[in-house]
Amino acid sequence: MLKKIAGAMLAFGFAGLSWAQQIDLNKATEVELDALKGVGPVLTKAVMDERKKAPFKNWEDATSRVKGLGPQKASSLSEQGVRVQGSAYNAKGVEKKPADKAAPAKN
């Protein structure tokens, strides 16, 4: 019984380590890319094909060259630990919608 509990704890420990790992978009394998939420075979192929031409310099380079990799997808991937040249995605220059102003009270 003790061996089963220890084995289960060890398995969950390794699962946690793999979840926390960072994946570099320039070095990720097909299997690693396919395992990411929101990435399928088409996006994986597009990333791999563009990467063969030249490594991605940064997220802006990756999003401009890979069809289907826009700001929302890049943000999602970055949250999952994907990095480009060690950097997380930063949505700089993206305009945020202003908050709705409360309507004036009527007397």
The 8 nearest C-alpha neighbors of each residue, nearest first, counted from 0:
[[1, 3, 2, 4, 5, 6, 7, 8],
 [0, 2, 4, 3, 5, 6, 7, 8],
 [1, 3, 5, 0, 4, 6, 7, 8],
 [4, 2, 6, 0, 1, 5, 7, 8],
 [3, 5, 7, 1, 6, 2, 8, 0],
 [6, 4, 2, 8, 7, 3, 9, 1],
 [7, 5, 3, 9, 4, 8, 2, 10],
 [6, 8, 10, 4, 9, 5, 3, 11],
 [9, 7, 5, 11, 10, 6, 12, 4],
 [8, 10, 12, 6, 7, 11, 5, 13],
 [11, 9, 7, 13, 12, 8, 6, 14],
 [12, 10, 14, 8, 13, 9, 15, 7],
 [13, 11, 9, 15, 10, 14, 8, 16],
 [12, 14, 16, 10, 15, 11, 17, 9],
 [15, 13, 11, 17, 12, 16, 10, 18],
 [16, 14, 18, 12, 13, 17, 11, 19],
 [17, 15, 13, 19, 18, 14, 12, 20],
 [16, 18, 14, 20, 19, 15, 13, 21],
 [19, 17, 15, 16, 20, 14, 79, 80],
 [20, 18, 16, 17, 15, 21, 80, 79],
 [21, 19, 17, 18, 16, 80, 22, 81],
 [20, 22, 80, 81, 19, 23, 82, 79],
 [21, 23, 81, 82, 80, 27, 24, 20],
 [22, 24, 82, 26, 25, 83, 81, 27],
 [25, 23, 27, 83, 26, 82, 22, 81],
 [24, 26, 23, 54, 27, 55, 50, 83],
 [27, 25, 23, 24, 28, 22, 50, 54],
 [28, 26, 24, 23, 31, 25, 22, 32],
 [27, 29, 31, 30, 32, 26, 47, 33],
 [30, 28, 32, 31, 33, 43, 27, 47],
 [29, 31, 33, 28, 32, 34, 27, 35],
 [32, 30, 28, 34, 29, 33, 27, 35],
 [31, 33, 29, 34, 30, 35, 43, 28],
 [34, 32, 30, 35, 39, 31, 38, 29],
 [33, 35, 31, 32, 30, 36, 38, 39],
 [36, 34, 33, 32, 38, 37, 31, 76],
 [35, 37, 38, 34, 76, 33, 79, 75],
 [36, 38, 35, 39, 72, 75, 76, 33],
 [39, 37, 35, 33, 36, 42, 32, 43],
 [38, 40, 33, 41, 42, 43, 37, 32],
 [39, 41, 43, 42, 44, 33, 38, 29],
 [42, 40, 44, 43, 39, 45, 38, 46],
 [43, 41, 45, 44, 40, 39, 38, 46],
 [42, 44, 40, 46, 41, 45, 32, 39],
 [45, 43, 47, 41, 42, 46, 48, 40],
 [44, 46, 42, 48, 43, 47, 65, 49],
 [47, 45, 43, 49, 44, 48, 50, 65],
 [46, 48, 44, 50, 45, 49, 43, 51],
 [49, 47, 45, 51, 50, 46, 44, 52],
 [50, 48, 52, 46, 51, 47, 45, 65],
 [49, 51, 47, 54, 53, 52, 48, 46],
 [52, 50, 48, 49, 53, 47, 54, 46],
 [51, 53, 49, 50, 48, 54, 47, 55],
 [54, 52, 50, 51, 55, 49, 56, 25],
 [55, 53, 50, 25, 56, 52, 51, 49],
 [54, 56, 61, 57, 60, 25, 53, 50],
 [57, 55, 60, 54, 84, 58, 83, 61],
 [56, 58, 60, 83, 59, 55, 84, 61],
 [57, 59, 61, 60, 83, 62, 88, 56],
 [60, 58, 62, 61, 57, 63, 56, 64],
 [59, 61, 63, 57, 58, 62, 55, 56],
 [62, 60, 58, 64, 59, 63, 55, 65],
 [63, 61, 68, 59, 69, 65, 64, 60],
 [62, 64, 60, 61, 65, 59, 66, 68],
 [65, 63, 61, 62, 60, 66, 49, 68],
 [66, 64, 62, 68, 61, 45, 63, 46],
 [65, 67, 68, 64, 45, 62, 63, 42],
 [68, 66, 69, 65, 42, 72, 62, 45],
 [69, 67, 62, 65, 66, 72, 73, 70],
 [68, 70, 72, 62, 71, 67, 73, 66],
 [69, 71, 73, 72, 74, 90, 68, 62],
 [70, 72, 74, 73, 69, 75, 68, 76],
 [71, 73, 75, 74, 69, 70, 68, 76],
 [74, 72, 70, 76, 75, 71, 69, 77],
 [73, 75, 77, 71, 72, 76, 88, 70],
 [76, 74, 72, 78, 73, 77, 71, 79],
 [77, 75, 79, 73, 78, 81, 74, 72],
 [76, 78, 81, 74, 80, 79, 75, 87],
 [77, 79, 75, 76, 80, 74, 81, 87],
 [80, 78, 76, 77, 81, 75, 35, 21],
 [79, 81, 21, 77, 78, 22, 82, 20],
 [82, 80, 22, 77, 76, 21, 23, 79],
 [81, 83, 23, 87, 86, 85, 22, 24],
 [84, 82, 85, 86, 57, 24, 23, 58],
 [83, 85, 86, 82, 57, 56, 23, 25],
 [86, 84, 82, 83, 87, 23, 21, 81],
 [87, 85, 82, 83, 84, 88, 57, 58],
 [86, 88, 82, 77, 89, 83, 85, 81],
 [89, 87, 77, 74, 58, 73, 90, 86],
 [88, 90, 91, 87, 74, 58, 86, 77],
 [89, 91, 93, 92, 88, 70, 74, 73],
 [92, 90, 93, 89, 94, 88, 70, 59],
 [91, 93, 94, 90, 89, 95, 70, 59],
 [94, 92, 91, 90, 95, 70, 89, 96],
 [93, 95, 92, 96, 91, 97, 90, 70],
 [94, 96, 97, 93, 98, 92, 90, 91],
 [95, 97, 98, 94, 99, 93, 100, 92],
 [96, 98, 95, 99, 100, 94, 101, 93],
 [99, 97, 100, 96, 95, 101, 94, 102],
 [100, 98, 101, 97, 96, 102, 95, 103],
 [99, 101, 98, 102, 97, 103, 96, 104],
 [100, 102, 103, 99, 104, 98, 105, 97],
 [101, 103, 100, 104, 99, 105, 98, 106],
 [102, 104, 101, 105, 100, 106, 99, 98],
 [103, 105, 102, 106, 101, 100, 99, 98],
 [106, 104, 103, 102, 101, 100, 99, 98],
 [105, 104, 103, 102, 101, 100, 99, 98]]
